[in-house]
Amino acid sequence: MSKLQTEAQQRLDLLAYLEELLGCVKSLHAGVGAVVADVAAIRNTVSKDPEDIALFKANLKLATGTARLLVDEAICSYDDLVEELKRSKPYTN
């Protein structure tokens, strides 16, 4: 295998690793969004009435709804980046 073929294969391997890494980042982003929403709901519940579970659920739904839009937008951006990486042509000299 020539040096150019080896470099091309290494580049494809790196793109595959980058695609996998972006998938992990996407998952982490969604997880962090859920934690942020949960913390916001807990904060609102504790500051008003710590024993009111219904209030917690309402706050959680509100916070999740707000965060969901941001998470969905970020996930779409990650998906677009992954698709762009898949479509990229190997470098030729």
Secondary structure, 3 states (H helix, E strand, C coil): CCHHHHHHHHHHHHHHHHHHHHHHHHHHHHHHHHHHHHHHHHHHHHHHCCCCHHHHHHHHHHHHHHHHHHHHHHHHHHHHHHHHHHHCCCCCC
